């Protein structure tokens, strides 16, 4: 298993979607980028998982909704 996969598993299973904010999500993304480079150096296979990608999309969608300006205010 690649390191990215293990870290994504941990995040998905242990950190509720509601707990993420933009800052922590950005830091998490930076960690994943660094771990991808490490996986490359260690010849670990790219281990894309649709379930993990779905979880990441759910977090990103939630953050987008939280940060979107309120359409109803003038």
mmJSON file of the N, C-alpha and C atoms, coordinates in Angstrom:
{"data_MODEL":{"atom_site":{
"group_PDB":["ATOM","ATOM","ATOM","ATOM","ATOM","ATOM","ATOM","ATOM","ATOM","ATOM","ATOM","ATOM","ATOM","ATOM","ATOM","ATOM","ATOM","ATOM","ATOM","ATOM","ATOM","ATOM","ATOM","ATOM","ATOM","ATOM","ATOM","ATOM","ATOM","ATOM","ATOM","ATOM","ATOM","ATOM","ATOM","ATOM","ATOM","ATOM","ATOM","ATOM","ATOM","ATOM","ATOM","ATOM","ATOM","ATOM","ATOM","ATOM","ATOM","ATOM","ATOM","ATOM","ATOM","ATOM","ATOM","ATOM","ATOM","ATOM","ATOM","ATOM","ATOM","ATOM","ATOM","ATOM","ATOM","ATOM","ATOM","ATOM","ATOM","ATOM","ATOM","ATOM","ATOM","ATOM","ATOM","ATOM","ATOM","ATOM","ATOM","ATOM","ATOM","ATOM","ATOM","ATOM","ATOM","ATOM","ATOM","ATOM","ATOM","ATOM","ATOM","ATOM","ATOM","ATOM","ATOM","ATOM","ATOM","ATOM","ATOM","ATOM","ATOM","ATOM","ATOM","ATOM","ATOM","ATOM","ATOM","ATOM","ATOM","ATOM","ATOM","ATOM","ATOM","ATOM","ATOM","ATOM","ATOM","ATOM","ATOM","ATOM","ATOM","ATOM","ATOM","ATOM","ATOM","ATOM","ATOM","ATOM","ATOM","ATOM","ATOM","ATOM","ATOM","ATOM","ATOM","ATOM","ATOM","ATOM","ATOM","ATOM","ATOM","ATOM","ATOM","ATOM","ATOM","ATOM","ATOM","ATOM","ATOM","ATOM","ATOM","ATOM","ATOM","ATOM","ATOM","ATOM","ATOM","ATOM","ATOM","ATOM","ATOM","ATOM","ATOM","ATOM","ATOM","ATOM","ATOM","ATOM","ATOM","ATOM","ATOM","ATOM","ATOM","ATOM","ATOM","ATOM","ATOM","ATOM","ATOM","ATOM","ATOM","ATOM","ATOM","ATOM","ATOM","ATOM","ATOM","ATOM","ATOM","ATOM","ATOM","ATOM","ATOM","ATOM","ATOM","ATOM","ATOM","ATOM","ATOM","ATOM","ATOM","ATOM","ATOM","ATOM","ATOM","ATOM","ATOM","ATOM","ATOM","ATOM","ATOM","ATOM","ATOM","ATOM","ATOM","ATOM","ATOM","ATOM","ATOM","ATOM","ATOM","ATOM"],
"id":[1,2,3,4,5,6,7,8,9,10,11,12,13,14,15,16,17,18,19,20,21,22,23,24,25,26,27,28,29,30,31,32,33,34,35,36,37,38,39,40,41,42,43,44,45,46,47,48,49,50,51,52,53,54,55,56,57,58,59,60,61,62,63,64,65,66,67,68,69,70,71,72,73,74,75,76,77,78,79,80,81,82,83,84,85,86,87,88,89,90,91,92,93,94,95,96,97,98,99,100,101,102,103,104,105,106,107,108,109,110,111,112,113,114,115,116,117,118,119,120,121,122,123,124,125,126,127,128,129,130,131,132,133,134,135,136,137,138,139,140,141,142,143,144,145,146,147,148,149,150,151,152,153,154,155,156,157,158,159,160,161,162,163,164,165,166,167,168,169,170,171,172,173,174,175,176,177,178,179,180,181,182,183,184,185,186,187,188,189,190,191,192,193,194,195,196,197,198,199,200,201,202,203,204,205,206,207,208,209,210,211,212,213,214,215,216,217,218,219,220,221,222],
"type_symbol":["N","C","C","N","C","C","N","C","C","N","C","C","N","C","C","N","C","C","N","C","C","N","C","C","N","C","C","N","C","C","N","C","C","N","C","C","N","C","C","N","C","C","N","C","C","N","C","C","N","C","C","N","C","C","N","C","C","N","C","C","N","C","C","N","C","C","N","C","C","N","C","C","N","C","C","N","C","C","N","C","C","N","C","C","N","C","C","N","C","C","N","C","C","N","C","C","N","C","C","N","C","C","N","C","C","N","C","C","N","C","C","N","C","C","N","C","C","N","C","C","N","C","C","N","C","C","N","C","C","N","C","C","N","C","C","N","C","C","N","C","C","N","C","C","N","C","C","N","C","C","N","C","C","N","C","C","N","C","C","N","C","C","N","C","C","N","C","C","N","C","C","N","C","C","N","C","C","N","C","C","N","C","C","N","C","C","N","C","C","N","C","C","N","C","C","N","C","C","N","C","C","N","C","C","N","C","C","N","C","C","N","C","C","N","C","C","N","C","C","N","C","C"],
"label_atom_id":["N","CA","C","N","CA","C","N","CA","C","N","CA","C","N","CA","C","N","CA","C","N","CA","C","N","CA","C","N","CA","C","N","CA","C","N","CA","C","N","CA","C","N","CA","C","N","CA","C","N","CA","C","N","CA","C","N","CA","C","N","CA","C","N","CA","C","N","CA","C","N","CA","C","N","CA","C","N","CA","C","N","CA","C","N","CA","C","N","CA","C","N","CA","C","N","CA","C","N","CA","C","N","CA","C","N","CA","C","N","CA","C","N","CA","C","N","CA","C","N","CA","C","N","CA","C","N","CA","C","N","CA","C","N","CA","C","N","CA","C","N","CA","C","N","CA","C","N","CA","C","N","CA","C","N","CA","C","N","CA","C","N","CA","C","N","CA","C","N","CA","C","N","CA","C","N","CA","C","N","CA","C","N","CA","C","N","CA","C","N","CA","C","N","CA","C","N","CA","C","N","CA","C","N","CA","C","N","CA","C","N","CA","C","N","CA","C","N","CA","C","N","CA","C","N","CA","C","N","CA","C","N","CA","C","N","CA","C","N","CA","C","N","CA","C","N","CA","C","N","CA","C","N","CA","C","N","CA","C"],
"label_alt_id":[null,null,null,null,null,null,null,null,null,null,null,null,null,null,null,null,null,null,null,null,null,null,null,null,null,null,null,null,null,null,null,null,null,null,null,null,null,null,null,null,null,null,null,null,null,null,null,null,null,null,null,null,null,null,null,null,null,null,null,null,null,null,null,null,null,null,null,null,null,null,null,null,null,null,null,null,null,null,null,null,null,null,null,null,null,null,null,null,null,null,null,null,null,null,null,null,null,null,null,null,null,null,null,null,null,null,null,null,null,null,null,null,null,null,null,null,null,null,null,null,null,null,null,null,null,null,null,null,null,null,null,null,null,null,null,null,null,null,null,null,null,null,null,null,null,null,null,null,null,null,null,null,null,null,null,null,null,null,null,null,null,null,null,null,null,null,null,null,null,null,null,null,null,null,null,null,null,null,null,null,null,null,null,null,null,null,null,null,null,null,null,null,null,null,null,null,null,null,null,null,null,null,null,null,null,null,null,null,null,null,null,null,null,null,null,null,null,null,null,null,null,null],
"label_comp_id":["UNK","UNK","UNK","UNK","UNK","UNK","UNK","UNK","UNK","UNK","UNK","UNK","UNK","UNK","UNK","UNK","UNK","UNK","UNK","UNK","UNK","UNK","UNK","UNK","UNK","UNK","UNK","UNK","UNK","UNK","UNK","UNK","UNK","UNK","UNK","UNK","UNK","UNK","UNK","UNK","UNK","UNK","UNK","UNK","UNK","UNK","UNK","UNK","UNK","UNK","UNK","UNK","UNK","UNK","UNK","UNK","UNK","UNK","UNK","UNK","UNK","UNK","UNK","UNK","UNK","UNK","UNK","UNK","UNK","UNK","UNK","UNK","UNK","UNK","UNK","UNK","UNK","UNK","UNK","UNK","UNK","UNK","UNK","UNK","UNK","UNK","UNK","UNK","UNK","UNK","UNK","UNK","UNK","UNK","UNK","UNK","UNK","UNK","UNK","UNK","UNK","UNK","UNK","UNK","UNK","UNK","UNK","UNK","UNK","UNK","UNK","UNK","UNK","UNK","UNK","UNK","UNK","UNK","UNK","UNK","UNK","UNK","UNK","UNK","UNK","UNK","UNK","UNK","UNK","UNK","UNK","UNK","UNK","UNK","UNK","UNK","UNK","UNK","UNK","UNK","UNK","UNK","UNK","UNK","UNK","UNK","UNK","UNK","UNK","UNK","UNK","UNK","UNK","UNK","UNK","UNK","UNK","UNK","UNK","UNK","UNK","UNK","UNK","UNK","UNK","UNK","UNK","UNK","UNK","UNK","UNK","UNK","UNK","UNK","UNK","UNK","UNK","UNK","UNK","UNK","UNK","UNK","UNK","UNK","UNK","UNK","UNK","UNK","UNK","UNK","UNK","UNK","UNK","UNK","UNK","UNK","UNK","UNK","UNK","UNK","UNK","UNK","UNK","UNK","UNK","UNK","UNK","UNK","UNK","UNK","UNK","UNK","UNK","UNK","UNK","UNK","UNK","UNK","UNK","UNK","UNK","UNK"],
"label_asym_id":["A","A","A","A","A","A","A","A","A","A","A","A","A","A","A","A","A","A","A","A","A","A","A","A","A","A","A","A","A","A","A","A","A","A","A","A","A","A","A","A","A","A","A","A","A","A","A","A","A","A","A","A","A","A","A","A","A","A","A","A","A","A","A","A","A","A","A","A","A","A","A","A","A","A","A","A","A","A","A","A","A","A","A","A","A","A","A","A","A","A","A","A","A","A","A","A","A","A","A","A","A","A","A","A","A","A","A","A","A","A","A","A","A","A","A","A","A","A","A","A","A","A","A","A","A","A","A","A","A","A","A","A","A","A","A","A","A","A","A","A","A","A","A","A","A","A","A","A","A","A","A","A","A","A","A","A","A","A","A","A","A","A","A","A","A","A","A","A","A","A","A","A","A","A","A","A","A","A","A","A","A","A","A","A","A","A","A","A","A","A","A","A","A","A","A","A","A","A","A","A","A","A","A","A","A","A","A","A","A","A","A","A","A","A","A","A","A","A","A","A","A","A"],
"label_entity_id":["1","1","1","1","1","1","1","1","1","1","1","1","1","1","1","1","1","1","1","1","1","1","1","1","1","1","1","1","1","1","1","1","1","1","1","1","1","1","1","1","1","1","1","1","1","1","1","1","1","1","1","1","1","1","1","1","1","1","1","1","1","1","1","1","1","1","1","1","1","1","1","1","1","1","1","1","1","1","1","1","1","1","1","1","1","1","1","1","1","1","1","1","1","1","1","1","1","1","1","1","1","1","1","1","1","1","1","1","1","1","1","1","1","1","1","1","1","1","1","1","1","1","1","1","1","1","1","1","1","1","1","1","1","1","1","1","1","1","1","1","1","1","1","1","1","1","1","1","1","1","1","1","1","1","1","1","1","1","1","1","1","1","1","1","1","1","1","1","1","1","1","1","1","1","1","1","1","1","1","1","1","1","1","1","1","1","1","1","1","1","1","1","1","1","1","1","1","1","1","1","1","1","1","1","1","1","1","1","1","1","1","1","1","1","1","1","1","1","1","1","1","1"],
"label_seq_id":[1,1,1,2,2,2,3,3,3,4,4,4,5,5,5,6,6,6,7,7,7,8,8,8,9,9,9,10,10,10,11,11,11,12,12,12,13,13,13,14,14,14,15,15,15,16,16,16,17,17,17,18,18,18,19,19,19,20,20,20,21,21,21,22,22,22,23,23,23,24,24,24,25,25,25,26,26,26,27,27,27,28,28,28,29,29,29,30,30,30,31,31,31,32,32,32,33,33,33,34,34,34,35,35,35,36,36,36,37,37,37,38,38,38,39,39,39,40,40,40,41,41,41,42,42,42,43,43,43,44,44,44,45,45,45,46,46,46,47,47,47,48,48,48,49,49,49,50,50,50,51,51,51,52,52,52,53,53,53,54,54,54,55,55,55,56,56,56,57,57,57,58,58,58,59,59,59,60,60,60,61,61,61,62,62,62,63,63,63,64,64,64,65,65,65,66,66,66,67,67,67,68,68,68,69,69,69,70,70,70,71,71,71,72,72,72,73,73,73,74,74,74],
"pdbx_PDB_ins_code":[null,null,null,null,null,null,null,null,null,null,null,null,null,null,null,null,null,null,null,null,null,null,null,null,null,null,null,null,null,null,null,null,null,null,null,null,null,null,null,null,null,null,null,null,null,null,null,null,null,null,null,null,null,null,null,null,null,null,null,null,null,null,null,null,null,null,null,null,null,null,null,null,null,null,null,null,null,null,null,null,null,null,null,null,null,null,null,null,null,null,null,null,null,null,null,null,null,null,null,null,null,null,null,null,null,null,null,null,null,null,null,null,null,null,null,null,null,null,null,null,null,null,null,null,null,null,null,null,null,null,null,null,null,null,null,null,null,null,null,null,null,null,null,null,null,null,null,null,null,null,null,null,null,null,null,null,null,null,null,null,null,null,null,null,null,null,null,null,null,null,null,null,null,null,null,null,null,null,null,null,null,null,null,null,null,null,null,null,null,null,null,null,null,null,null,null,null,null,null,null,null,null,null,null,null,null,null,null,null,null,null,null,null,null,null,null,null,null,null,null,null,null],
"Cartn_x":[0.851,0.0,0.89,0.546,1.313,1.002,1.899,1.752,0.559,0.359,-0.787,-2.077,-2.198,-3.407,-3.62,-2.557,-2.672,-3.116,-2.57,-2.935,-4.382,-4.776,-6.171,-7.125,-6.755,-7.582,-7.751,-6.657,-6.717,-7.655,-7.467,-8.301,-9.769,-10.034,-11.42,-12.104,-11.381,-11.984,-11.999,-11.133,-10.969,-11.302,-11.416,-11.683,-13.01,-14.022,-15.332,-15.248,-16.029,-16.06,-16.288,-17.147,-17.482,-16.315,-15.319,-14.198,-13.176,-13.193,-12.229,-12.605,-11.59,-11.773,-10.762,-10.824,-9.951,-8.475,-8.111,-6.709,-6.211,-6.95,-6.505,-6.55,-7.551,-7.636,-6.451,-6.078,-4.917,-3.633,-3.479,-2.303,-2.301,-3.468,-3.598,-3.223,-3.67,-3.336,-1.831,-1.192,0.267,0.984,0.51,1.091,0.952,-0.235,-0.456,0.478,0.705,1.628,3.032,3.459,4.796,4.884,3.822,3.811,3.772,3.14,3.155,4.588,5.361,6.77,7.549,7.256,7.927,7.553,6.28,5.846,6.592,6.77,7.52,8.953,9.61,10.995,11.108,10.081,10.107,9.498,9.199,8.603,7.312,6.527,5.209,4.224,3.333,2.403,1.389,0.923,-0.172,-1.398,-1.964,-3.068,-4.336,-4.812,-6.053,-7.204,-8.033,-9.189,-10.426,-11.434,-12.64,-13.33,-13.317,-13.948,-13.23,-11.913,-11.138,-11.333,-11.396,-11.639,-13.024,-14.006,-15.364,-15.355,-14.644,-14.555,-13.908,-12.828,-12.148,-13.081,-13.841,-14.796,-15.871,-16.338,-17.342,-16.806,-15.564,-14.965,-14.82,-14.319,-14.127,-15.456,-16.487,-17.809,-18.346,-18.177,-18.632,-17.911,-16.599,-15.829,-16.225,-16.484,-16.925,-18.236,-19.165,-20.465,-20.289,-19.401,-19.171,-18.543,-17.708,-16.96,-17.663,-18.689,-19.399,-20.128,-20.092,-20.833,-22.331,-22.997,-24.436,-25.134,-25.786,-26.452,-27.659,-28.245,-29.472,-29.251,-28.024,-27.792,-27.512,-27.9,-27.594,-26.849],
"Cartn_y":[-1.18,0.0,1.235,2.198,3.441,4.262,5.139,5.954,6.902,7.447,8.336,7.614,6.38,5.604,5.421,5.117,4.909,6.188,7.324,8.603,8.974,8.729,8.99,8.099,6.84,5.94,6.503,6.946,7.493,8.703,9.634,10.83,10.51,9.619,9.271,8.565,7.726,6.916,7.604,8.587,9.15,10.623,11.345,12.78,13.07,13.454,13.724,14.851,14.707,15.707,17.106,17.237,18.544,19.189,18.415,18.944,19.687,19.455,20.108,21.561,22.428,23.794,24.031,25.182,25.448,25.338,25.833,25.809,24.379,23.599,22.221,21.393,21.639,20.893,21.251,22.51,22.923,22.272,22.197,21.536,20.042,19.439,18.021,17.791,18.677,18.559,18.672,19.577,19.73,18.462,17.874,16.617,15.536,15.444,14.423,14.614,15.873,16.139,15.664,15.926,15.492,13.965,13.349,11.888,11.238,11.886,11.364,11.31,12.358,12.376,11.258,11.033,9.959,8.599,8.403,7.155,6.919,7.984,7.862,7.414,8.044,7.683,6.235,5.772,4.415,3.384,3.828,2.951,2.291,3.054,2.555,2.847,1.92,2.116,3.219,3.853,4.812,3.999,4.284,3.45,4.268,4.802,5.587,4.696,5.239,4.497,5.378,4.89,5.703,6.13,5.296,5.661,6.827,6.825,7.921,9.201,9.067,10.231,10.811,9.964,10.424,11.181,10.65,11.32,12.7,12.77,14.05,15.051,14.604,15.47,15.973,15.107,15.506,16.616,16.467,17.498,18.801,18.713,19.911,20.603,19.836,20.422,21.136,20.516,21.13,22.454,22.455,23.68,24.769,24.399,25.385,26.026,25.227,25.759,26.694,26.335,27.178,28.513,28.501,29.704,30.548,30.011,30.762,31.944,33.087,34.222,33.898,34.394,34.168,34.85,34.057,34.576,35.455,35.267,35.975,37.367,37.722,39.031,40.08,41.334,42.415,43.52],
"Cartn_z":[0.0,0.0,0.0,-0.855,-0.874,0.376,0.716,1.92,1.783,0.592,0.367,0.723,0.301,0.576,2.072,2.787,4.232,4.948,4.53,5.159,4.812,3.575,3.193,3.985,4.169,4.983,6.386,6.965,8.318,8.371,7.452,7.447,7.252,6.329,6.007,7.168,7.877,8.938,10.305,10.503,11.848,12.003,10.909,11.011,10.318,11.077,10.472,9.432,8.399,7.325,7.874,8.888,9.452,10.197,10.535,11.311,10.44,9.142,8.261,8.032,8.022,7.57,6.454,5.833,4.678,5.023,6.184,6.585,6.785,7.553,7.808,6.528,5.675,4.416,3.508,3.476,2.692,3.19,4.499,5.068,4.731,4.788,4.451,2.984,2.101,0.683,0.46,1.193,1.074,1.528,2.608,3.09,2.033,1.426,0.395,-0.792,-1.204,-2.317,-1.976,-0.762,-0.347,-0.283,0.202,0.292,-1.089,-2.054,-3.423,-3.947,-3.65,-4.068,-3.377,-2.104,-1.379,-1.959,-2.265,-2.891,-4.203,-4.982,-6.234,-5.965,-4.982,-4.647,-4.177,-3.472,-2.925,-3.873,-5.098,-6.111,-5.655,-4.907,-4.504,-5.633,-5.898,-7.009,-6.716,-7.783,-7.644,-7.265,-6.137,-5.651,-5.488,-6.6,-6.607,-6.148,-5.272,-4.752,-4.929,-5.649,-5.875,-4.586,-3.553,-2.282,-1.616,-1.69,-1.098,-1.9,-3.217,-4.065,-3.773,-3.548,-3.225,-1.9,-0.904,0.393,0.248,-0.511,-0.716,-1.397,-2.368,-3.066,-2.097,-1.2,-0.212,0.695,1.149,2.002,1.215,-0.01,-0.827,-1.126,-1.45,-1.707,-0.47,0.694,1.944,2.189,1.991,2.211,1.221,-0.017,-1.013,-0.586,-0.082,0.361,1.556,2.463,3.633,3.269,2.254,1.891,0.84,0.213,-0.825,-0.192,-0.837,-0.29,-0.285,0.712,0.826,-0.341,-1.169,-2.367,-2.019,-0.831,-0.49,0.083,0.445,1.056,-0.006,0.272,-0.652,0.028],
"occupancy":[1.0,1.0,1.0,1.0,1.0,1.0,1.0,1.0,1.0,1.0,1.0,1.0,1.0,1.0,1.0,1.0,1.0,1.0,1.0,1.0,1.0,1.0,1.0,1.0,1.0,1.0,1.0,1.0,1.0,1.0,1.0,1.0,1.0,1.0,1.0,1.0,1.0,1.0,1.0,1.0,1.0,1.0,1.0,1.0,1.0,1.0,1.0,1.0,1.0,1.0,1.0,1.0,1.0,1.0,1.0,1.0,1.0,1.0,1.0,1.0,1.0,1.0,1.0,1.0,1.0,1.0,1.0,1.0,1.0,1.0,1.0,1.0,1.0,1.0,1.0,1.0,1.0,1.0,1.0,1.0,1.0,1.0,1.0,1.0,1.0,1.0,1.0,1.0,1.0,1.0,1.0,1.0,1.0,1.0,1.0,1.0,1.0,1.0,1.0,1.0,1.0,1.0,1.0,1.0,1.0,1.0,1.0,1.0,1.0,1.0,1.0,1.0,1.0,1.0,1.0,1.0,1.0,1.0,1.0,1.0,1.0,1.0,1.0,1.0,1.0,1.0,1.0,1.0,1.0,1.0,1.0,1.0,1.0,1.0,1.0,1.0,1.0,1.0,1.0,1.0,1.0,1.0,1.0,1.0,1.0,1.0,1.0,1.0,1.0,1.0,1.0,1.0,1.0,1.0,1.0,1.0,1.0,1.0,1.0,1.0,1.0,1.0,1.0,1.0,1.0,1.0,1.0,1.0,1.0,1.0,1.0,1.0,1.0,1.0,1.0,1.0,1.0,1.0,1.0,1.0,1.0,1.0,1.0,1.0,1.0,1.0,1.0,1.0,1.0,1.0,1.0,1.0,1.0,1.0,1.0,1.0,1.0,1.0,1.0,1.0,1.0,1.0,1.0,1.0,1.0,1.0,1.0,1.0,1.0,1.0,1.0,1.0,1.0,1.0,1.0,1.0,1.0,1.0,1.0,1.0,1.0,1.0],
"B_iso_or_equiv":[0.0,0.0,0.0,0.0,0.0,0.0,0.0,0.0,0.0,0.0,0.0,0.0,0.0,0.0,0.0,0.0,0.0,0.0,0.0,0.0,0.0,0.0,0.0,0.0,0.0,0.0,0.0,0.0,0.0,0.0,0.0,0.0,0.0,0.0,0.0,0.0,0.0,0.0,0.0,0.0,0.0,0.0,0.0,0.0,0.0,0.0,0.0,0.0,0.0,0.0,0.0,0.0,0.0,0.0,0.0,0.0,0.0,0.0,0.0,0.0,0.0,0.0,0.0,0.0,0.0,0.0,0.0,0.0,0.0,0.0,0.0,0.0,0.0,0.0,0.0,0.0,0.0,0.0,0.0,0.0,0.0,0.0,0.0,0.0,0.0,0.0,0.0,0.0,0.0,0.0,0.0,0.0,0.0,0.0,0.0,0.0,0.0,0.0,0.0,0.0,0.0,0.0,0.0,0.0,0.0,0.0,0.0,0.0,0.0,0.0,0.0,0.0,0.0,0.0,0.0,0.0,0.0,0.0,0.0,0.0,0.0,0.0,0.0,0.0,0.0,0.0,0.0,0.0,0.0,0.0,0.0,0.0,0.0,0.0,0.0,0.0,0.0,0.0,0.0,0.0,0.0,0.0,0.0,0.0,0.0,0.0,0.0,0.0,0.0,0.0,0.0,0.0,0.0,0.0,0.0,0.0,0.0,0.0,0.0,0.0,0.0,0.0,0.0,0.0,0.0,0.0,0.0,0.0,0.0,0.0,0.0,0.0,0.0,0.0,0.0,0.0,0.0,0.0,0.0,0.0,0.0,0.0,0.0,0.0,0.0,0.0,0.0,0.0,0.0,0.0,0.0,0.0,0.0,0.0,0.0,0.0,0.0,0.0,0.0,0.0,0.0,0.0,0.0,0.0,0.0,0.0,0.0,0.0,0.0,0.0,0.0,0.0,0.0,0.0,0.0,0.0,0.0,0.0,0.0,0.0,0.0,0.0],
"pdbx_formal_charge":[null,null,null,null,null,null,null,null,null,null,null,null,null,null,null,null,null,null,null,null,null,null,null,null,null,null,null,null,null,null,null,null,null,null,null,null,null,null,null,null,null,null,null,null,null,null,null,null,null,null,null,null,null,null,null,null,null,null,null,null,null,null,null,null,null,null,null,null,null,null,null,null,null,null,null,null,null,null,null,null,null,null,null,null,null,null,null,null,null,null,null,null,null,null,null,null,null,null,null,null,null,null,null,null,null,null,null,null,null,null,null,null,null,null,null,null,null,null,null,null,null,null,null,null,null,null,null,null,null,null,null,null,null,null,null,null,null,null,null,null,null,null,null,null,null,null,null,null,null,null,null,null,null,null,null,null,null,null,null,null,null,null,null,null,null,null,null,null,null,null,null,null,null,null,null,null,null,null,null,null,null,null,null,null,null,null,null,null,null,null,null,null,null,null,null,null,null,null,null,null,null,null,null,null,null,null,null,null,null,null,null,null,null,null,null,null,null,null,null,null,null,null],
"auth_seq_id":[1,1,1,2,2,2,3,3,3,4,4,4,5,5,5,6,6,6,7,7,7,8,8,8,9,9,9,10,10,10,11,11,11,12,12,12,13,13,13,14,14,14,15,15,15,16,16,16,17,17,17,18,18,18,19,19,19,20,20,20,21,21,21,22,22,22,23,23,23,24,24,24,25,25,25,26,26,26,27,27,27,28,28,28,29,29,29,30,30,30,31,31,31,32,32,32,33,33,33,34,34,34,35,35,35,36,36,36,37,37,37,38,38,38,39,39,39,40,40,40,41,41,41,42,42,42,43,43,43,44,44,44,45,45,45,46,46,46,47,47,47,48,48,48,49,49,49,50,50,50,51,51,51,52,52,52,53,53,53,54,54,54,55,55,55,56,56,56,57,57,57,58,58,58,59,59,59,60,60,60,61,61,61,62,62,62,63,63,63,64,64,64,65,65,65,66,66,66,67,67,67,68,68,68,69,69,69,70,70,70,71,71,71,72,72,72,73,73,73,74,74,74],
"auth_comp_id":["UNK","UNK","UNK","UNK","UNK","UNK","UNK","UNK","UNK","UNK","UNK","UNK","UNK","UNK","UNK","UNK","UNK","UNK","UNK","UNK","UNK","UNK","UNK","UNK","UNK","UNK","UNK","UNK","UNK","UNK","UNK","UNK","UNK","UNK","UNK","UNK","UNK","UNK","UNK","UNK","UNK","UNK","UNK","UNK","UNK","UNK","UNK","UNK","UNK","UNK","UNK","UNK","UNK","UNK","UNK","UNK","UNK","UNK","UNK","UNK","UNK","UNK","UNK","UNK","UNK","UNK","UNK","UNK","UNK","UNK","UNK","UNK","UNK","UNK","UNK","UNK","UNK","UNK","UNK","UNK","UNK","UNK","UNK","UNK","UNK","UNK","UNK","UNK","UNK","UNK","UNK","UNK","UNK","UNK","UNK","UNK","UNK","UNK","UNK","UNK","UNK","UNK","UNK","UNK","UNK","UNK","UNK","UNK","UNK","UNK","UNK","UNK","UNK","UNK","UNK","UNK","UNK","UNK","UNK","UNK","UNK","UNK","UNK","UNK","UNK","UNK","UNK","UNK","UNK","UNK","UNK","UNK","UNK","UNK","UNK","UNK","UNK","UNK","UNK","UNK","UNK","UNK","UNK","UNK","UNK","UNK","UNK","UNK","UNK","UNK","UNK","UNK","UNK","UNK","UNK","UNK","UNK","UNK","UNK","UNK","UNK","UNK","UNK","UNK","UNK","UNK","UNK","UNK","UNK","UNK","UNK","UNK","UNK","UNK","UNK","UNK","UNK","UNK","UNK","UNK","UNK","UNK","UNK","UNK","UNK","UNK","UNK","UNK","UNK","UNK","UNK","UNK","UNK","UNK","UNK","UNK","UNK","UNK","UNK","UNK","UNK","UNK","UNK","UNK","UNK","UNK","UNK","UNK","UNK","UNK","UNK","UNK","UNK","UNK","UNK","UNK","UNK","UNK","UNK","UNK","UNK","UNK"],
"auth_asym_id":["A","A","A","A","A","A","A","A","A","A","A","A","A","A","A","A","A","A","A","A","A","A","A","A","A","A","A","A","A","A","A","A","A","A","A","A","A","A","A","A","A","A","A","A","A","A","A","A","A","A","A","A","A","A","A","A","A","A","A","A","A","A","A","A","A","A","A","A","A","A","A","A","A","A","A","A","A","A","A","A","A","A","A","A","A","A","A","A","A","A","A","A","A","A","A","A","A","A","A","A","A","A","A","A","A","A","A","A","A","A","A","A","A","A","A","A","A","A","A","A","A","A","A","A","A","A","A","A","A","A","A","A","A","A","A","A","A","A","A","A","A","A","A","A","A","A","A","A","A","A","A","A","A","A","A","A","A","A","A","A","A","A","A","A","A","A","A","A","A","A","A","A","A","A","A","A","A","A","A","A","A","A","A","A","A","A","A","A","A","A","A","A","A","A","A","A","A","A","A","A","A","A","A","A","A","A","A","A","A","A","A","A","A","A","A","A","A","A","A","A","A","A"],
"auth_atom_id":["N","CA","C","N","CA","C","N","CA","C","N","CA","C","N","CA","C","N","CA","C","N","CA","C","N","CA","C","N","CA","C","N","CA","C","N","CA","C","N","CA","C","N","CA","C","N","CA","C","N","CA","C","N","CA","C","N","CA","C","N","CA","C","N","CA","C","N","CA","C","N","CA","C","N","CA","C","N","CA","C","N","CA","C","N","CA","C","N","CA","C","N","CA","C","N","CA","C","N","CA","C","N","CA","C","N","CA","C","N","CA","C","N","CA","C","N","CA","C","N","CA","C","N","CA","C","N","CA","C","N","CA","C","N","CA","C","N","CA","C","N","CA","C","N","CA","C","N","CA","C","N","CA","C","N","CA","C","N","CA","C","N","CA","C","N","CA","C","N","CA","C","N","CA","C","N","CA","C","N","CA","C","N","CA","C","N","CA","C","N","CA","C","N","CA","C","N","CA","C","N","CA","C","N","CA","C","N","CA","C","N","CA","C","N","CA","C","N","CA","C","N","CA","C","N","CA","C","N","CA","C","N","CA","C","N","CA","C","N","CA","C","N","CA","C","N","CA","C","N","CA","C","N","CA","C","N","CA","C"],
"pdbx_PDB_model_num":[1,1,1,1,1,1,1,1,1,1,1,1,1,1,1,1,1,1,1,1,1,1,1,1,1,1,1,1,1,1,1,1,1,1,1,1,1,1,1,1,1,1,1,1,1,1,1,1,1,1,1,1,1,1,1,1,1,1,1,1,1,1,1,1,1,1,1,1,1,1,1,1,1,1,1,1,1,1,1,1,1,1,1,1,1,1,1,1,1,1,1,1,1,1,1,1,1,1,1,1,1,1,1,1,1,1,1,1,1,1,1,1,1,1,1,1,1,1,1,1,1,1,1,1,1,1,1,1,1,1,1,1,1,1,1,1,1,1,1,1,1,1,1,1,1,1,1,1,1,1,1,1,1,1,1,1,1,1,1,1,1,1,1,1,1,1,1,1,1,1,1,1,1,1,1,1,1,1,1,1,1,1,1,1,1,1,1,1,1,1,1,1,1,1,1,1,1,1,1,1,1,1,1,1,1,1,1,1,1,1,1,1,1,1,1,1,1,1,1,1,1,1]
}}}
